[in-house]
Amino acid sequence: MSNIDLVQLTQETKKLSAMVVEDEKVANELLSSTFKNFFSDVRSCFNGKEALETYLKSAPDVVFVDIIMTEMDGIELSRKIREINPTQIIIVISASNDIEKISESIEVGVNSFIQKPIDTKKIIELLTSVVAMVAKKKKIETKTFSISLPLDLYEIVNENAKAESISKNAVIIRALRSFYE
């Protein structure tokens, strides 16, 4: 990856917040300090219970979670986060090679699974993947935008859109902006 790509990647990730959930102090500090170079805000938690409370308060864009932790493991945490937000980006970063745990995390619907130890190349690939996931998520959210208008308003919007050769949504958005300014 070239320096220009890394700069672009950082510009995209700096628009996002993250949460690192890792019970090993050194690993948590290493991941958190690394991700602080990329994300605008990085919350650090040492167990699943603390992470769930932090998640409810801060709603980060991306959650990085270890599988094996005290109080609540990463799979249970991921399951609870999925119940709260089915589209949350969850990435497992774990040294575990337990096939059952990996399968269970896939069943829960984590977006990605990265094996520890993580090197710089893996981090860049991971962050590139995160940016792509966020872009896809935003594209889906944009496509689902809809608004119901009374018929007479719809006809006015339709006429204005035709007159200016723009979409009906653009006319509605412009009208909403001017209304709320």
C-alpha positions in Angstrom: 0.0 0.0 0.0 1.4 3.4 -1.0 1.8 6.4 1.4 -1.0 8.2 -0.5 -3.4 5.2 0.1 -2.4 5.2 3.8 -3.1 8.9 4.1 -6.5 8.4 2.4 -7.2 5.4 4.7 -6.4 7.5 7.8 -8.6 10.4 6.5 -11.5 7.9 6.3 -10.9 6.2 9.6 -10.5 9.5 11.5 -14.2 10.0 10.8 -15.0 6.9 12.9 -14.9 5.9 16.6 -13.8 2.5 17.9 -13.9 0.4 21.0 -11.2 -2.1 21.9 -12.3 -4.9 24.3 -9.3 -6.9 25.4 -8.7 -8.3 28.9 -4.9 -8.6 28.7 -3.5 -5.2 29.8 -0.5 -5.0 27.5 -2.4 -6.2 24.4 -5.2 -3.7 25.2 -2.8 -0.8 25.5 -1.0 -1.9 22.3 -4.2 -2.2 20.3 -5.7 1.0 21.7 -2.6 3.1 21.1 -2.3 1.7 17.6 -6.0 2.5 16.8 -5.7 6.0 18.2 -3.5 6.8 15.2 -6.4 5.9 13.0 -9.7 6.6 14.8 -11.0 9.9 16.1 -12.0 8.3 19.4 -10.9 5.0 20.9 -12.6 3.6 24.0 -10.7 0.8 25.9 -12.4 -1.9 28.0 -11.0 -4.9 29.8 -14.0 -7.2 29.9 -17.4 -7.8 28.3 -19.5 -6.3 31.0 -17.6 -3.0 31.1 -17.6 -3.0 27.3 -21.4 -3.4 27.1 -21.9 -0.4 29.4 -19.4 1.6 27.4 -21.1 0.6 24.2 -24.5 1.8 25.4 -23.0 5.2 26.3 -20.8 5.8 23.3 -22.1 3.7 20.4 -18.7 3.4 18.5 -18.7 2.8 14.8 -16.4 -0.3 15.1 -16.0 -2.8 18.0 -12.7 -4.8 18.2 -13.2 -7.7 20.6 -11.2 -10.6 22.0 -13.1 -13.9 22.4 -11.7 -15.2 25.7 -12.3 -12.8 28.6 -13.5 -12.8 32.1 -17.1 -11.9 33.2 -18.5 -12.0 29.7 -16.6 -13.5 26.7 -16.4 -11.7 23.4 -19.0 -14.0 21.7 -21.6 -13.2 24.3 -20.7 -9.5 24.1 -21.0 -9.6 20.3 -24.4 -11.4 20.6 -25.7 -8.6 23.0 -24.4 -5.9 20.8 -26.1 -7.5 17.7 -29.4 -7.5 19.7 -28.9 -3.7 20.3 -27.6 -2.9 16.8 -27.9 -5.6 14.1 -25.6 -3.6 11.7 -22.8 -2.9 14.2 -19.4 -3.6 12.8 -17.8 -6.2 15.1 -14.3 -7.5 14.5 -12.8 -10.3 16.6 -9.1 -10.1 17.3 -8.1 -13.2 19.1 -5.2 -15.7 19.6 -7.8 -18.4 20.0 -7.7 -21.1 17.4 -10.6 -23.0 18.9 -12.8 -24.0 15.9 -15.9 -24.0 18.1 -15.3 -20.5 19.3 -14.5 -19.2 15.8 -17.7 -21.0 14.4 -19.8 -19.5 17.2 -18.5 -16.0 16.5 -19.4 -16.5 12.8 -22.9 -17.6 13.8 -23.3 -14.5 15.9 -22.4 -12.5 12.8 -19.1 -10.8 13.5 -17.9 -9.0 10.4 -14.3 -10.3 10.5 -12.0 -12.5 12.5 -8.3 -11.6 12.8 -5.7 -14.0 14.4 -3.2 -12.6 16.8 -0.4 -11.5 16.7 -1.3 -8.6 14.4 1.4 -7.0 12.3 1.3 -3.6 10.4 0.2 -5.2 7.2 -2.8 -7.0 8.9 -3.8 -3.7 10.5 -3.8 -1.8 7.2 -5.8 -4.6 5.6 -8.2 -4.7 8.5 -8.7 -0.9 8.4 -9.2 -1.0 4.6 -11.9 -3.6 5.2 -13.5 -1.5 8.0 -13.7 1.6 5.7 -15.3 -0.6 3.0 -17.8 -2.0 5.5 -18.7 1.6 6.7 -19.1 2.8 3.1 -21.4 -0.2 2.3 -23.4 0.4 5.5 -23.9 4.1 4.6 -24.8 3.2 1.0 -27.5 0.9 2.3 -28.8 3.6 4.8 -28.9 6.1 1.9 -30.9 3.8 -0.3 -33.6 3.3 2.3 -34.4 7.0 2.6 -38.0 7.5 1.9 -40.6 10.1 2.7 -44.4 10.2 2.2 -45.9 13.4 0.9 -49.5 14.5 0.4 -50.4 14.2 -3.3 -50.5 18.0 -4.0 -47.0 18.4 -2.5 -45.7 15.5 -4.5 -46.9 17.1 -7.7 -45.1 20.3 -6.8 -41.9 18.4 -6.0 -42.2 16.4 -9.2 -42.6 19.6 -11.3 -39.7 21.3 -9.6 -37.5 18.3 -10.1 -38.3 18.1 -13.8 -37.8 21.9 -14.2 -34.3 21.7 -12.7 -33.4 18.2 -14.0 -32.6 16.9 -10.5 -34.0 14.1 -8.3 -37.2 14.5 -6.3 -35.1 13.6 -3.2 -32.8 16.6 -3.9 -35.8 18.9 -4.0 -37.2 17.5 -0.8 -33.8 17.7 1.0 -33.4 21.4 -0.2 -36.8 22.2 1.1 -36.1 20.5 4.5 -32.8 22.4 4.8 -34.4 25.7 4.2 -37.3 24.9 6.6 -34.9 24.0 9.4 -32.4 26.9 8.9 
